[in-house]
């Protein structure tokens, strides 16, 4: 499962985000969102596997982002052109898997 999650992260385009739940659904079980979060917290390579592109179901950034905290996650997202307001992104605008 861990490898599937990390490889999925590599498919998220620049300027887009996904939720923990969306990754869990991709794995086949929407109830695995917390497990996805725990796996991402142990990401072995932040550059190869861009876990900063994962937010919660409401678009909130992670208070415990593994590579420098919430400010670092915000900075990385903003570098990709994603607008972050009050540590939250607009999933309708920046969501990768949103159905249009």
PyMOL commands that set and color helices and strands:
alter all, ss='L'
color gray80, all
select helices_A, chain A and resi 2-9+20-27+30-41+51-53+69-79+91-94
alter helices_A, ss='H'
color red, helices_A
select strands_A, chain A and resi 18-19+54-55
alter strands_A, ss='S'
color yellow, strands_A
deselect
rebuild
show_as cartoon
